Amino acid sequence: QVQLVESGGGLVQPGGSLRLSCEASGSIFRISTMGWYRRAPGKERELVARIFSGGTTNYANFVKGRFSISRDNAKNTLYLQMNSLKPEDTAVYYCNLNSGVTIVWGQGTQVTVSS
């Protein structure tokens, strides 16, 4: 059974940076589309960015130019580099794996942007 474990969240000041990581168990990571989603207080969960197995990426408009998604298939790990963070980026960030057959969510990691 595939499991996802996120890390790297925390408290950061506006304009700061954080790097989230998501480590996957199992052998389907490299063939899967991987994504980062977030849920802010009182809002629905929304897509932040995703990266396909071939490396193609796409981003939500609200993070373009600030966030960067990447993957290391040798380490079964997904990353989200977040720069120029804003208070409105405050949310629980979730890692998602979608192999086309299997969909798995991580437990989430809290990101708080506040002075």
C-alpha positions as CSV (number, residue, x, y, z in Angstrom):
1,Q,0.0,0.0,0.0
2,V,1.4,3.4,-1.0
3,Q,1.8,6.0,1.7
4,L,2.8,9.6,1.5
5,V,4.5,11.5,4.2
6,E,4.8,15.3,4.0
7,S,7.3,17.5,5.8
8,G,8.7,21.0,5.7
9,G,5.7,23.1,6.8
10,G,5.9,25.7,9.5
11,L,5.6,29.4,10.3
12,V,7.3,31.9,8.0
13,Q,7.1,35.7,7.6
14,P,5.6,37.3,4.5
15,G,8.1,37.3,1.7
16,G,9.9,34.2,3.1
17,S,10.4,30.8,1.7
18,L,9.7,27.2,2.6
19,R,10.3,23.9,0.9
20,L,7.8,21.1,1.3
21,S,8.8,17.4,0.8
22,C,6.6,14.4,0.2
23,E,8.1,10.9,0.4
24,A,6.3,8.0,-1.1
25,S,6.5,4.4,-0.2
26,G,6.0,1.7,-2.9
27,S,7.1,1.4,-6.5
28,I,4.5,3.4,-8.4
29,F,5.8,6.9,-7.7
30,R,7.8,7.2,-10.9
31,I,4.7,6.4,-13.1
32,S,2.3,8.6,-11.2
33,T,1.2,12.2,-11.5
34,M,2.1,13.9,-8.3
35,G,0.4,17.1,-7.0
36,W,0.3,19.6,-4.2
37,Y,-3.1,20.8,-3.0
38,R,-4.0,23.1,-0.1
39,R,-7.0,23.8,2.1
40,A,-7.2,27.2,3.7
41,P,-9.5,27.8,6.7
42,G,-13.1,27.9,5.6
43,K,-12.3,27.1,1.9
44,E,-12.3,24.1,-0.3
45,R,-9.2,22.1,-1.1
46,E,-7.6,23.5,-4.3
47,L,-4.8,22.4,-6.6
48,V,-1.5,24.3,-6.2
49,A,0.7,22.5,-8.7
50,R,1.2,19.1,-10.2
51,I,3.9,17.3,-12.1
52,F,3.3,14.4,-14.6
53,S,5.5,11.3,-14.8
54,G,7.3,12.8,-17.8
55,G,8.2,16.0,-15.9
56,T,5.5,18.4,-17.4
57,T,4.3,20.8,-14.8
58,N,1.3,23.0,-14.3
59,Y,0.5,25.6,-11.7
60,A,-2.5,27.4,-10.3
61,N,-2.5,31.1,-11.4
62,F,-2.1,32.3,-7.8
63,V,1.3,30.6,-7.4
64,K,2.8,31.1,-10.8
65,G,6.3,32.6,-10.6
66,R,6.5,32.0,-6.9
67,F,6.3,28.2,-6.4
68,S,8.1,25.4,-8.1
69,I,7.2,21.7,-8.1
70,S,9.8,19.1,-8.7
71,R,10.3,15.3,-8.2
72,D,13.2,13.0,-7.6
73,N,12.2,9.6,-8.9
74,A,15.3,7.9,-7.4
75,K,14.3,9.1,-4.0
76,N,10.5,8.7,-4.5
77,T,10.2,12.3,-3.3
78,L,8.1,15.2,-4.4
79,Y,9.0,18.8,-3.6
80,L,7.4,22.2,-3.5
81,Q,9.6,25.2,-3.3
82,M,7.6,28.2,-2.1
83,N,9.0,31.7,-2.4
84,S,7.6,35.2,-1.8
85,L,5.0,33.7,0.5
86,K,1.9,35.7,1.3
87,P,-0.5,35.5,4.3
88,E,-3.1,34.1,1.9
89,D,-0.9,31.1,1.3
90,T,-1.6,30.0,4.8
91,A,-3.2,26.5,4.6
92,V,-2.7,22.9,5.1
93,Y,-0.8,21.5,2.2
94,Y,-1.4,18.0,1.0
95,C,0.6,15.7,-1.3
96,N,-1.4,13.6,-3.8
97,L,-0.4,10.6,-5.9
98,N,-2.5,9.5,-8.9
99,S,-1.3,6.5,-10.9
100,G,-4.6,6.3,-12.9
101,V,-5.6,3.3,-10.8
102,T,-4.5,4.4,-7.3
103,I,-5.1,7.8,-5.7
104,V,-3.4,8.5,-2.3
105,W,-3.4,11.6,-0.1
106,G,-0.8,12.5,2.5
107,Q,-1.8,13.6,6.0
108,G,-1.0,17.3,5.3
109,T,1.5,19.8,6.6
110,Q,0.6,23.2,8.0
111,V,2.0,26.3,6.4
112,T,1.4,29.6,8.2
113,V,2.5,32.9,6.8
114,S,2.4,35.7,9.4
115,S,4.4,38.4,10.8
